[in-house]
Amino acid sequence: PRSSAATVLNGAVNIPAGPLLLPPNVALCGDLTVIALPEVLQLLKFQGQTGLLFVDAGGLRFEMGLEGGTVVALSAREPDGSPARRGDLLLGRYFVAAGLVDDAALEVHLAQPGGKPIGERLVAAGVVTPDELRRAVGDQTQDLMVELLRARRGVFALSAGPEHLPAVVVRPGWSVDVLLFEAIRQIDEWGVIESEVPSFEARFALRGTEPMTGRGAVDDSGLSAEEATVLKNLAKGPLSVRELVKRSPLRPFDVCRVVYRLAVLKRVRRIDDGDASRLVSEENTAGVPLLST
């Protein structure tokens, strides 16, 4: 499909953000403002397509491997083709969030020569099991799907055929329907979270804290471990959501969800809205550490 927003000329897709060279053996390409990504994925699922789907969403560029209509791989790259620099989307962070390895140990494995993906290195070193790697990759795939569905504009192109599939260690295959359903649920949940956590610059303090210092005693009764940890971080003084994310192994989405629950439970109070024009659901980065894929 062609529109004023995207045209195909001389082997390249031209969009306002710049041209995207078409991959080889293109079987299908189009404009996401004309055909929404869920419709594209449903079509590929029903046809049982196998190949590599490229999606340029204006910021990140995604590559989705499909085998018989199921998703077997999903990765993101910067517009210049380099690996994604967003720390919250890199695989290493999912191992840390799951408590399988800490930041220091992860950096040691990343520094080792060899060039193998971090997941393969950790399995070989006995740090994680193949099943734990599958779960981490599955969680990363789900988050990347959320990022894909948040794209309001962009272009897509499918290279058909098994020869275009990426070589991956973990390839269990994920249902398109399950990924779409969960992604839409998370996007809807972002809207609810924003009623209490409007931006990553929003600052929170414990309720009942000293007016001058913002410090106070921690009452973590009836709370989960994640909620208690956020309270302990706030016990030393007010912090922004961005600062809480940097101090937590959790994903930015999960930190925002914890802060939302604490605000609803009246355990914390928002003392600064931050930049209301940059909603948590729309910001490109939460300022988290960069970990290798």
ZAPA-346367 format. One record per residue (C-alpha): residue number from 1; x, y, z. Coordinates in nm, 4 decimals. Example, Ala and Ser with C-alpha at 12.3 -4.5 7.8 and 13.67 -1.06 7.14 Angstrom:
2
gulum  u  v  w
1  1.2300  -0.4500  0.7800 .
2  1.3670  -0.1060  0.7140 .
! end
This chain:
293
gulum  u  v  w
1  0.0000  0.0000  0.0000 .
2  0.1092  0.3537  -0.0731 .
3  0.0036  0.6826  0.0769 .
4  0.1347  1.0351  0.1199 .
5  0.3037  0.9162  0.4390 .
6  0.5066  0.6363  0.2787 .
7  0.6034  0.5579  -0.0778 .
8  0.8154  0.2879  -0.2389 .
9  1.0688  0.4246  -0.4854 .
10  1.3731  0.2549  -0.6394 .
11  1.3909  -0.0249  -0.3826 .
12  1.3503  0.1981  -0.0760 .
13  1.0613  0.2880  0.1495 .
14  1.0532  0.6641  0.2007 .
15  0.8892  0.8012  0.5131 .
16  0.9200  1.1456  0.6757 .
17  1.1945  1.0136  0.9060 .
18  1.4045  0.8992  0.6088 .
19  1.4404  0.6076  0.3646 .
20  1.4469  0.2442  0.4735 .
21  1.6116  0.0125  0.2204 .
22  1.3874  -0.2792  0.1369 .
23  1.5154  -0.6222  0.2435 .
24  1.5605  -0.8978  -0.0177 .
25  1.2689  -1.1038  -0.1521 .
26  1.0014  -0.8653  -0.0297 .
27  0.6628  -1.0365  -0.0374 .
28  0.4662  -0.7612  0.1372 .
29  0.5282  -0.4006  0.2409 .
30  0.3132  -0.1098  0.3498 .
31  0.2406  0.1905  0.5680 .
32  0.1348  0.1359  0.9307 .
33  -0.0854  0.4466  0.9187 .
34  -0.2918  0.2684  0.6518 .
35  -0.2704  -0.0925  0.7749 .
36  -0.2221  -0.1288  1.1513 .
37  0.0407  -0.3730  1.2743 .
38  -0.2104  -0.6068  1.4489 .
39  -0.3831  -0.6564  1.1132 .
40  -0.0513  -0.7308  0.9447 .
41  0.0426  -0.9855  1.2125 .
42  -0.2985  -1.1521  1.1982 .
43  -0.2647  -1.1892  0.8208 .
44  0.0805  -1.3462  0.8545 .
45  -0.0506  -1.5787  1.1265 .
46  -0.3504  -1.6980  0.9237 .
47  -0.1301  -1.7548  0.6182 .
48  0.1260  -1.9432  0.8272 .
49  0.4017  -1.7259  0.6841 .
50  0.7703  -1.7925  0.7448 .
51  1.0260  -1.5155  0.7075 .
52  1.1542  -1.1921  0.8569 .
53  0.9265  -0.8923  0.9130 .
54  1.0994  -0.5528  0.9237 .
55  0.9208  -0.2652  1.0957 .
56  1.0555  0.0905  1.0985 .
57  0.8603  0.2735  1.3662 .
58  1.0445  0.6029  1.3243 .
59  1.2672  0.5514  1.6296 .
60  1.3634  0.1880  1.6674 .
61  1.3722  -0.0550  1.3786 .
62  1.2369  -0.4011  1.4598 .
63  1.3039  -0.7424  1.3060 .
64  1.0503  -1.0184  1.3768 .
65  1.1187  -1.3786  1.2779 .
66  0.8071  -1.5785  1.1912 .
67  0.7889  -1.9546  1.1406 .
68  0.4589  -2.1042  1.0357 .
69  0.2796  -1.7938  1.1567 .
70  0.4330  -1.7947  1.5067 .
71  0.6919  -1.5478  1.6378 .
72  1.0300  -1.7126  1.6933 .
73  1.2453  -1.4020  1.7353 .
74  1.2052  -1.0285  1.7866 .
75  1.4840  -0.7730  1.8107 .
76  1.5244  -0.3959  1.7895 .
77  1.7938  -0.1763  1.6387 .
78  1.8701  0.1922  1.6269 .
79  1.8012  0.3784  1.2985 .
80  2.1739  0.3568  1.2180 .
81  2.1584  -0.0229  1.2390 .
82  2.3422  -0.0565  1.5705 .
83  2.1910  -0.2654  1.8560 .
84  1.9197  -0.0921  2.0590 .
85  2.0686  0.1289  2.3280 .
86  1.7620  0.1329  2.5525 .
87  1.8701  -0.0450  2.8686 .
88  1.5169  -0.1510  2.9608 .
89  1.4873  -0.3532  2.6385 .
90  1.8233  -0.5306  2.6471 .
91  1.8290  -0.8966  2.7444 .
92  2.0822  -0.8568  3.0262 .
93  1.8339  -0.6525  3.2282 .
94  1.5815  -0.9369  3.2238 .
95  1.8332  -1.1720  3.3869 .
96  1.8988  -0.9104  3.6559 .
97  1.5268  -0.8461  3.7085 .
98  1.4664  -1.2206  3.7534 .
99  1.7392  -1.2377  4.0196 .
100  1.9479  -1.4787  3.8105 .
101  2.2570  -1.2557  3.8112 .
102  2.3536  -0.9174  3.9541 .
103  2.4884  -0.6190  3.7607 .
104  2.8503  -0.6786  3.8611 .
105  2.8504  -1.0458  3.7594 .
106  2.6730  -0.9630  3.4345 .
107  2.9380  -0.7071  3.3432 .
108  3.2061  -0.9708  3.4015 .
109  3.0393  -1.2057  3.1522 .
110  2.9897  -0.9206  2.9045 .
111  3.3596  -0.8358  2.9214 .
112  3.4669  -1.1855  2.8238 .
113  3.5931  -1.2206  2.4641 .
114  3.4126  -1.4342  2.2120 .
115  3.1287  -1.2205  2.0851 .
116  2.8539  -1.4715  2.1672 .
117  2.5111  -1.3373  2.2785 .
118  2.4864  -1.2820  2.6530 .
119  2.2159  -1.5461  2.6931 .
120  2.4316  -1.8116  2.5295 .
121  2.7281  -1.7106  2.7480 .
122  2.5273  -1.7369  3.0700 .
123  2.3889  -2.0800  2.9760 .
124  2.7383  -2.2059  2.8902 .
125  2.8687  -2.0747  3.2240 .
126  2.5879  -2.2498  3.4145 .
127  2.4513  -1.9188  3.5439 .
128  2.1093  -1.9696  3.3857 .
129  1.9303  -2.2763  3.2545 .
130  1.7892  -2.3066  2.9009 .
131  1.4373  -2.2728  3.0472 .
132  1.5350  -1.9521  3.2306 .
133  1.6817  -1.8189  2.9072 .
134  1.3539  -1.8974  2.7263 .
135  1.1552  -1.7091  2.9905 .
136  1.3872  -1.4075  2.9732 .
137  1.3715  -1.3983  2.5936 .
138  0.9933  -1.4389  2.6127 .
139  0.9636  -1.1418  2.8505 .
140  1.1873  -0.9338  2.6241 .
141  0.9806  -1.0331  2.3202 .
142  0.6616  -0.9263  2.4962 .
143  0.8056  -0.5853  2.5863 .
144  0.9283  -0.5343  2.2314 .
145  0.5777  -0.6141  2.1094 .
146  0.4442  -0.3401  2.3376 .
147  0.6930  -0.0977  2.1812 .
148  0.5809  -0.2066  1.8344 .
149  0.2120  -0.1511  1.9098 .
150  0.2842  0.1924  2.0561 .
151  0.4141  0.3046  1.7157 .
152  0.1586  0.5352  1.5537 .
153  0.3419  0.5573  1.2246 .
154  0.6010  0.3671  1.0260 .
155  0.6471  0.1118  0.7507 .
156  0.6786  -0.2669  0.7326 .
157  0.8266  -0.5160  0.4888 .
158  0.8286  -0.8967  0.4899 .
159  1.1132  -1.1060  0.3474 .
160  0.9471  -1.4424  0.2871 .
161  1.1237  -1.7735  0.3237 .
162  1.3015  -1.9731  0.5961 .
163  1.6432  -1.8590  0.4694 .
164  1.5726  -1.5134  0.6159 .
165  1.5121  -1.6369  0.9708 .
166  1.7760  -1.5243  1.2225 .
167  1.9978  -1.7818  1.3913 .
168  1.8833  -1.7919  1.7537 .
169  1.9640  -2.0252  2.0426 .
170  1.6127  -2.0149  2.1908 .
171  1.3311  -2.0649  1.9437 .
172  1.0172  -2.1893  2.1201 .
173  0.7707  -1.9824  1.9151 .
174  0.5166  -1.7413  2.0602 .
175  0.1536  -1.7086  1.9561 .
176  0.0776  -1.3834  1.7746 .
177  -0.2591  -1.3657  1.9506 .
178  -0.1072  -1.4051  2.2984 .
179  0.1609  -1.1421  2.2317 .
180  -0.0946  -0.8968  2.0923 .
181  -0.3404  -0.9509  2.3768 .
182  -0.0773  -0.8980  2.6467 .
183  0.0698  -0.5948  2.4688 .
184  -0.2714  -0.4291  2.4428 .
185  -0.3364  -0.5077  2.8099 .
186  -0.0093  -0.3423  2.9125 .
187  -0.0790  -0.0366  2.6976 .
188  -0.4211  -0.0040  2.8645 .
189  -0.2566  -0.0454  3.2052 .
190  -0.0175  0.2393  3.1262 .
191  -0.3249  0.4647  3.0968 .
192  -0.4373  0.3653  3.4468 .
193  -0.0883  0.4036  3.5956 .
194  -0.0591  0.7570  3.4576 .
195  -0.3408  0.8730  3.6843 .
196  -0.0908  0.8495  3.9731 .
197  0.2467  0.8338  3.7935 .
198  0.2306  1.0926  3.5137 .
199  0.5991  1.1063  3.4161 .
200  0.9418  0.9654  3.4979 .
201  1.0295  1.3043  3.6502 .
202  0.7382  1.2875  3.8964 .
203  0.8716  1.2841  4.2535 .
204  0.7326  1.0799  4.5418 .
205  0.7792  1.0793  4.9183 .
206  0.6567  0.8624  5.2026 .
207  0.3316  0.9727  5.3579 .
208  0.3805  1.1105  5.7069 .
209  0.7405  1.2142  5.6400 .
210  0.9121  1.5094  5.8008 .
211  0.8189  1.8258  5.6040 .
212  1.1776  1.9572  5.5870 .
213  1.3662  1.6394  5.4985 .
214  1.1006  1.4174  5.3439 .
215  1.2303  1.1301  5.5558 .
216  1.0232  0.8966  5.7660 .
217  0.9768  0.5491  5.9101 .
218  0.8948  0.2612  5.6768 .
219  0.5730  0.0682  5.7317 .
220  0.5949  -0.2239  5.4895 .
221  0.3289  -0.4395  5.6522 .
222  0.1159  -0.6247  5.3998 .
223  0.3345  -0.5231  5.1058 .
224  0.5176  -0.7291  4.8467 .
225  0.8968  -0.7405  4.8444 .
226  0.9052  -0.5012  4.5463 .
227  0.6750  -0.2525  4.7196 .
228  0.8760  -0.2702  5.0422 .
229  1.1981  -0.2038  4.8492 .
230  1.0544  0.1120  4.6920 .
231  0.9434  0.2332  5.0350 .
232  1.2917  0.1771  5.1772 .
233  1.4407  0.3779  4.8904 .
234  1.2019  0.6636  4.9675 .
235  1.2730  0.6483  5.3419 .
236  1.5921  0.8505  5.2887 .
237  1.4101  1.1282  5.1061 .
238  1.1942  1.2019  4.8000 .
239  1.2942  1.0455  4.4677 .
240  1.1762  1.0741  4.1103 .
241  1.0404  0.7707  3.9295 .
242  1.3488  0.7799  3.7082 .
243  1.5719  0.7569  4.0169 .
244  1.3659  0.4674  4.1518 .
245  1.4074  0.2855  3.8202 .
246  1.7856  0.3283  3.8351 .
247  1.7914  0.1773  4.1857 .
248  1.5723  -0.1203  4.0958 .
249  1.6412  -0.4354  3.8928 .
250  1.2773  -0.4272  3.7784 .
251  1.1641  -0.3077  3.4379 .
252  1.0499  0.0581  3.4212 .
253  0.6933  -0.0605  3.3610 .
254  0.6998  -0.2725  3.6776 .
255  0.8506  0.0105  3.8861 .
256  0.5754  0.2446  3.7690 .
257  0.3147  -0.0186  3.8533 .
258  0.4601  -0.0591  4.2059 .
259  0.4621  0.3187  4.2631 .
260  0.1027  0.3344  4.1398 .
261  -0.0058  0.0670  4.3884 .
262  0.1731  0.2437  4.6737 .
263  0.0052  0.5721  4.5821 .
264  -0.3388  0.4074  4.5723 .
265  -0.2664  0.2433  4.9102 .
266  -0.1760  0.5900  5.0495 .
267  0.1753  0.4738  5.1419 .
268  0.3423  0.7374  4.9225 .
269  0.2417  1.0815  4.7980 .
270  0.3322  1.2634  4.4785 .
271  0.5018  1.5943  4.5543 .
272  0.5917  1.6940  4.1974 .
273  0.4210  1.5956  3.8703 .
274  0.7374  1.6395  3.6634 .
275  0.6943  1.7117  3.2946 .
276  0.3290  1.6358  3.2221 .
277  0.3954  1.6568  2.8470 .
278  0.6168  1.3449  2.8651 .
279  0.3905  1.0661  2.9849 .
280  0.5510  0.7485  3.1163 .
281  0.3813  0.5449  2.8439 .
282  0.5261  0.7593  2.5651 .
283  0.8814  0.8343  2.6768 .
284  1.1503  0.6595  2.4723 .
285  1.3803  0.5837  2.7636 .
286  1.3625  0.5610  3.1385 .
287  1.7323  0.6333  3.1895 .
288  1.8208  0.2806  3.2962 .
289  2.1710  0.1298  3.2746 .
290  2.2792  -0.0066  2.9377 .
291  2.3265  -0.3829  2.9284 .
292  2.4275  -0.5856  2.6288 .
293  2.1885  -0.8000  2.4289 .
! end
